[in-house]
Amino acid sequence: MTPRPLRFVVFAAPRTGSNLLCSLLDAHPDILCHRGLFNPAGIHCTRDLGDSGGVAGRDRDPAAFLDAVWAAGGGAQAIGFKMNRDEDERAVAALLRDPGIRKILLRRRNRVRTYVSEEIARRTGIWESFAPSPASVPTIRVEPGDLLRHVDLNTAYYAGLEAVLAATGQDWLETDYEALADGDEIARILAFLGVEARSALPAACHKRGPSDLGAVVENFGALAEALAGTTLLDDLYRRDAPDIHVHDFAG
């Protein structure tokens, strides 16, 4: 009898590197990792889900849809996908309270870049960067109040996840976008999913944001003045994580 694959979910706020992490995991021969299966715009799967009922079936009965996802593992040792903030609450509740599903909480340390990236994605409609030459990035104006509300929103989102997991006595793995460039961190995530770091993992997506936020934030100077004396000022000036092309564990 074929053993049931390990099931997992990556919980993330938008623009925190979830597509990057999912693409790295899906490149492993023992892992099937979809992207946003509960994305309101559609089911972003990397392989066929079989008789899942499509978007209509997913939205009508998330539990039955999840059963179809787990059943369509194709012999993978571990199968999972990502859930972003503000996606189907029924699915989130079912996933959080199932102790048989391993949870990865993915954050981004740089809260200013998270906000700027999300705003640019909203304006351009480009949420994924799988093309080798992504579209140009527009400039935006960042209002300090909007930034602070966004920081509070994400803080509350992760706190809510942790509260449920802690109350139900579950363990979880925490990581962040900036750490995904570290091979040891990827190996730690793979170990959490019960697989070995033994093959090359190419990254399928590419960075869109510039290394210098001053290139896209129109009111950079005024924003720096407004953030003076807060930890967000450090985020404003901190360089972003490097672009990742491949993690090579092939030896």
N, C-alpha and C positions, 0 to 999 in steps of 0.2 A: 504494500500500500504506500503510495507516494505521500510523504509528510506534508502537512499544510504549511504554506510559506509564511514566514514572519511578516506581519502587517505593520505598517508605520504611516505616520502623517507628519508633514512639516507645517507647523503653524507659523505664519509670518504676517507682518504688516506689509502693505505695498512698498515696493522699491527698496527692499532690504536684502536682495540677492537670492530670492527663492528660485528664480529660473536658473541661475547659475548653479546653485546647489543641486537642484533636481536634474540638470543636464549632466553634472559630474556623476551623480549616483546612477543615473540611467545608463551611463557608459560602462558601468561595471557588468561583466557577463552574468553575475548571479543576482542582479537587481533589476526589477522593472519599476521605474519611477515615472509616473505621469506628472503633468504640470497641474494646472488649475482645473480639476474636474468639476468644481462647483462655481466656476466663473460665470457671472450672469450673462456674458456674451456668448457662451458656448462651452462645450466639453472639450478641454484641451488635453487629449490623451496622446500618448506616444505610440500605443499599439491598440488594435481593435479590442473593444470591450464586449463584443458579442451581443447578446440580447439584453441590453441595459435599458431599453425604452427611450433612449435619446434624451434630449433636454426636457421634453414634456414628462416623460417617465421619471426622470431625476427630480424634477420640481414637485411632482405629485406625490412621490414616495421615496424620499431620500434613503430610507433603510433598505428597501429592495434594490435600489441603485447600488448602494455600497456592497450588498451581497453579490451583485453581478460583477463589480470591480474586483473583489477578492477572488471570485471564481475564475476570472480571466487572467490568471497569472502566467500562463504559458510555460509552466515549469520553473519559474524564477524561485530562487531561495528566499528572496524578500521582495515585497510589493508594497508600493505606497504612492503618495501624491501630496500636493500642497493645498493648504487652506489659507486664504488670505483674510485679513480683517474685513468685516462687514459681509461675509458670504453666509450662505444658508445656516441659520441658527439651529435648525433641527439637526442638520448633519454635524455641526460643531458639538452639540450636546451629546449626540450618540457616540461620536469619536472620543470625546474627552472622558466619558464615563465607562468606556470599554477598556478594562485593564489588559486585555490581550493585544491591544494596539500600542506600539511604542511611539512616543511623542518626542519630536524635535522642535524646540522653540528657537527660531532664527530671528535675530535682531540685527540692527545696524547701529554701531556705536555713534556715528556722526548723525545727530538728529537734524542738523541744518541741511545736510545733503539729502537726507531722507525726504524732508519736506520739499526741497527744491526739485528733486527728481520726480516726486509724485505730481507736483504742479505742472512740470513740463510734460509729463505723460498725459495728464488730463487735457492740456491744451492741444497737444499734437495728436492724441489718440493712439500713440505708439507706446505700448506697454511692454513689448518684448523686442529684444535686439539680437535676432539670430542671423541677420544679414551681415556679411563681411564688411560692408561699407554702410553703416547706419546713416539715417538722414541727419541733416544739420540740426543743431540744438538752438532753439530760440532764447532770447533774453527775457527775463521776467522781473517784476518788481515784488519784493518780499515785504509784506507788512508785518511788523514785529508781533502784533496781536494775533494774527493768523498763524504765525509760526508757533507761538506759545500754545495756542489751542490745539494745534496738531501734535505737539509734543505731549500734551496732557492726554489727548485721545489715544495715542499709541501706548503711553504708560499705563493707562487704565485697561487697555486691551490685554496686554501681557499680564498685568496683575490679576485680571479675571481668569485667565487660563491657569495661572499658577495656583490660584485659590481653589479651583475645582480639583486640580490634580493633587494638591496637598490634602484637601478634605477627604479624598477618596483613597489616600495612601499610596499613590502611584509615584514612581520615579520618572524622570524625564531628562533629556539631554539639552543643554543650552549651548548655543554657538552664535557667532555673529558673522556678518558679511566680511568684515575686515580680516577675520581669521581664516577664511576659506582659501587664501593664498598660501597657507602653511600646510605642507604635506602631512605633518604630524597630526594636525587637526582633522584633516580628511580621514586619516587612518583611524583616529578616535571615533569618528562618526560611523565609519564602516564597521568597526568592532561592535559598536552599539547595535548595529543592524545584523550582527552575527555573520559577517562575511570578512574575508581576508583582503588586505591591501596587496594585491598581487598582479595587477595589470595596469596599463596606461589608461588614464581617464581624461579624455579631451573635453574641453569646455565648449559647448555648442553656442553659447551666447556671448555677446561682446558688450563692452562698456560704451555708454553714450555720453555720460557727463564729462566735463573737462576737469583737469587736475586742479585748476584754479577757479574757485567759485566767482571770483571777480569778473570772469569772462561771461557769465550768464546772469548775474544779479545786478540789475540796473542801478539800484540804490545801495550798492555795497558799503560805501562810506557811512551813509546815514544809518544803515542797519548795524554796522559795527558800533556806532555810538550808542544806539538803543540797547545793544546787548552787553555793553560795558559792565563789568562787575558780575557777570553771570558765566556759568560754564559753557553756555552756548557760544560765547565769543571764541573760545578755543576751537569749537567745531567749525566756526566760520573760516578760520585760517588753516585748519589742519588739512593736509593733502589726503587725497582719497587712496584707497587700496589699489595696488597695481592690477592691470588687466591680467587675467589668467588664461593661458592657452592649453595647458595640459599638466596633470599630475602623473608622473611616471613611476609606478611601483613595479614595473616589469623586471627590474633588476638588470 
